[in-house]
């Protein structure tokens, strides 16, 4: 066959052709601007040889630029050619790049992105997502004698009005101090109402409550009932039943918060009354609020507080929208954003600034339930004077503490921190236990 080439002669274009692709290292190891002299000598020695483009691989892009590639026949005859000038690029990688289409690359990128997102969310929920303050109960007693600070029960002739509901849709049965303060403050502000704490992790039937300091303390209040939460029964005969049945068959990053969003609107639809998140401190009686929800900011409502009549059409519309526009991959889409878009539809408005009450439903301003925006949640742990506290909460019914942000943040129960003063004034029993054991 004659002397084999030690490199690839790649400048095979038409003589006189121009373009940056002509600048190649030819088989003579020389940088040339025109046709490679080594390849010309090879063609002169073997006039019958024809350089042709290789057949295009299935799925690869057509060759549009650059010099013609060597034929597969030449690659077999001169195996040293490829490794002479392209030793830094493995042949298998070249074949992958030549044969892969753009669609295939995009698909690999999307799969890789989803995998990284999945792993990140799992790490967050299983490591960072757990409440950081749960360790505070490890050395606390599981039972406690009912303190003298617990108010006496109302007269037996007084009917229970406006049930107040708290929900725990996870399997936890160990309420922390903020949870305890929420229930206690609601019970003290509404001695004539039943305060029902529904917990998914509690066993059904006549089983006794788990032994835990929080459950033991809350059981001391005569108008507080701690009951198991039957989600299947709660969603039965509502538009949410089919969604709930299918929810556990798939994985979603925010399933627990979304489950809580669904449970609260179903609860208001079926029973009516008042719903509160477990990170509220109740300051005033809420009995005069009906068909009301709170504004978090000028752009969005929030469902941490809800007060509605039984089977109100607004709650029915919320349940239908929950299913029709469901997206469990966007934080808040089934909660605050749902209430916001349903209220706009309910009132026929495009902005919350246009109306704060229509067709019997009212939205209260942020200072009613969210006097401190979530961006400033650290203010709850800063010292404030009693005068500043009174001024800050002058128009507030209940204070939302943004537990999603503040959980695990420690403070001295005897300090002048805003949250410590709220505990001392509105949930004194929980506050005394905190001072005793923390």
Residue pairs with C-beta under 8 A, 6 or more apart in sequence:
1 77
2 42
2 45
2 46
4 77
4 78
4 80
4 81
5 27
5 38
5 39
5 42
5 78
5 80
5 81
5 84
6 27
6 29
6 80
6 81
6 84
7 25
7 26
7 27
7 28
7 29
7 38
7 81
7 84
7 85
8 24
8 26
8 27
8 70
8 81
8 82
8 84
8 85
8 86
9 26
9 27
9 36
9 38
9 39
9 42
10 24
10 26
10 36
10 67
11 21
11 22
11 24
11 26
11 32
11 34
11 35
11 36
11 39
11 67
12 35
12 36
12 39
12 51
12 67
12 68
13 19
13 21
13 22
13 35
13 67
13 68
15 34
15 35
16 34
21 65
21 66
21 67
22 32
22 33
22 34
22 67
23 31
23 32
23 33
24 31
24 32
24 36
24 67
25 31
25 85
26 32
26 36
26 37
26 38
26 39
27 36
27 38
27 39
27 42
27 84
28 36
28 37
28 38
30 37
42 49
43 49
50 71
51 68
51 70
51 71
51 74
52 68
52 71
53 63
53 68
53 69
53 71
54 69
54 70
54 71
54 72
55 72
56 62
56 63
57 95
57 98
57 99
58 99
59 99
59 100
59 101
59 104
60 98
60 99
60 100
60 101
61 101
61 102
63 69
70 81
74 81
75 81
75 82
82 91
86 94
121 253
125 253
131 176
131 407
131 408
132 407
132 408
133 176
133 177
133 407
133 408
133 410
134 174
134 176
136 176
136 177
136 438
137 174
137 176
137 212
137 213
137 214
139 437
140 213
140 437
141 213
141 437
142 211
142 212
142 213
142 216
143 211
143 213
143 216
144 213
144 216
144 217
144 220
144 433
146 220
147 220
147 429
147 432
147 433
149 428
149 429
149 432
150 220
150 221
150 222
150 429
151 187
151 188
151 191
151 221
151 222
152 222
153 222
153 223
154 191
154 192
154 222
154 223
158 192
160 192
160 193
160 194
160 223
161 192
161 193
161 287
162 190
162 193
162 273
162 274
162 286
162 287
162 307
163 193
163 194
163 195
163 196
163 271
163 272
163 273
163 274
164 186
164 190
164 193
164 194
164 195
164 196
164 273
164 274
164 275
164 276
164 286
165 196
165 198
165 264
165 267
165 271
165 273
165 274
165 275
165 276
166 179
166 182
166 183
166 186
166 195
166 196
166 197
166 198
166 275
166 276
166 277
166 278
167 198
167 229
167 260
167 263
167 264
167 267
167 275
167 278
168 175
168 197
168 198
168 199
168 200
168 201
168 229
168 278
169 200
169 229
169 231
169 256
169 259
169 260
169 263
170 200
170 201
170 256
171 200
171 201
172 199
172 201
173 199
173 201
173 202
173 209
173 210
173 212
173 215
174 210
174 212
174 214
175 183
175 212
175 214
175 215
175 218
175 278
176 214
177 214
177 423
177 430
177 433
177 434
178 278
178 279
178 401
178 403
179 214
179 278
179 279
180 214
180 217
180 218
180 427
180 430
180 433
181 281
181 422
181 423
181 426
181 427
181 430
181 431
182 276
182 277
182 278
182 279
182 280
182 281
182 282
182 427
183 195
183 197
183 218
183 221
183 224
183 278
184 217
184 218
184 221
184 426
184 427
184 429
184 430
185 280
185 281
185 282
185 283
185 398
185 426
185 427
186 195
186 276
186 280
186 282
187 195
187 221
187 223
187 224
188 282
188 426
188 427
189 282
189 283
189 284
189 285
189 286
189 426
190 223
190 285
190 286
190 287
191 223
192 223
193 223
193 287
194 223
194 225
195 221
195 223
195 224
195 225
196 224
196 225
196 227
197 218
197 224
197 225
197 226
197 227
198 227
198 228
198 229
199 226
199 227
199 228
199 229
200 228
200 229
200 231
202 209
202 210
202 226
202 227
202 228
202 229
203 228
204 228
204 230
209 215
209 219
209 226
213 433
215 226
217 429
217 430
217 433
218 224
218 226
219 226
220 429
229 263
231 244
231 259
231 263
232 244
234 263
234 266
234 267
234 270
235 241
235 243
235 244
235 262
235 266
238 266
238 269
238 270
238 319
239 319
239 320
239 322
239 323
240 262
240 266
240 319
240 322
240 323
242 323
243 262
243 322
243 323
243 326
244 259
244 262
247 255
247 258
247 259
252 258
252 328
252 329
253 328
253 329
254 328
254 329
254 331
255 328
257 331
257 335
258 328
258 334
258 335
260 335
261 303
261 322
261 334
261 335
261 338
262 322
262 334
264 275
264 303
264 306
265 303
265 306
265 315
265 318
265 319
265 322
266 319
267 275
268 275
268 306
268 308
268 312
268 315
269 308
269 310
269 311
269 312
269 315
269 316
269 319
270 310
270 311
271 310
272 308
272 309
272 310
272 311
272 312
273 307
273 308
273 310
274 286
274 289
274 305
274 306
274 307
275 303
275 305
275 306
275 307
276 282
276 304
276 305
276 398
277 304
277 305
277 400
277 403
278 403
279 304
279 400
279 401
279 402
279 403
279 406
280 304
280 305
280 369
280 398
280 399
280 400
280 401
281 398
281 399
281 401
281 419
281 422
281 423
281 426
281 427
282 397
282 398
282 426
283 393
283 396
283 397
283 398
283 399
283 426
284 396
284 397
284 398
286 307
286 397
286 398
289 307
289 364
289 397
290 307
290 308
290 309
291 307
291 308
291 309
291 312
291 314
291 360
291 361
291 362
292 306
292 307
292 308
292 361
292 362
292 363
292 364
293 301
293 302
293 303
293 305
293 306
293 307
293 339
293 343
293 361
293 362
293 363
293 364
294 301
294 302
294 304
294 305
294 363
294 364
294 366
294 368
294 369
294 370
295 301
295 302
295 352
295 356
295 363
295 364
295 365
295 366
295 368
295 370
296 302
296 336
296 366
296 370
296 373
296 374
297 366
297 370
297 373
298 352
298 353
299 340
299 352
300 336
300 337
300 340
300 352
301 336
301 339
301 340
301 343
301 352
301 363
302 335
302 336
302 339
302 369
302 370
302 400
303 335
303 336
303 338
303 339
304 369
304 370
304 400
305 369
305 397
305 398
305 400
308 314
308 315
314 342
314 343
314 346
314 361
317 342
317 345
317 346
318 338
318 339
318 342
321 338
321 341
321 342
321 345
322 334
322 338
325 333
325 338
325 341
326 334
327 333
327 334
328 334
330 337
340 352
343 352
343 361
343 363
344 350
344 351
344 352
346 358
346 359
346 361
347 354
347 355
347 358
347 359
347 361
348 358
349 355
349 358
352 363
356 362
356 363
356 364
356 365
357 363
364 397
365 395
366 373
367 395
367 396
368 395
368 396
368 397
369 396
369 397
369 398
369 399
369 400
370 400
371 392
371 393
371 395
371 396
371 399
372 379
372 380
372 392
372 399
372 402
374 402
374 404
374 405
377 401
377 402
377 405
377 406
378 406
378 409
379 418
380 401
380 402
380 406
380 417
380 418
380 419
381 406
381 409
381 411
381 417
381 418
381 419
382 417
382 418
383 415
383 416
383 417
383 418
384 392
384 416
384 417
384 418
384 421
385 416
386 421
389 418
389 421
392 418
393 399
399 422
401 419
411 417
411 419
411 420
412 420
413 420
413 423
413 424
413 431
413 434
413 435
413 438
414 420
414 435
420 431
423 430
423 431
423 434
424 431
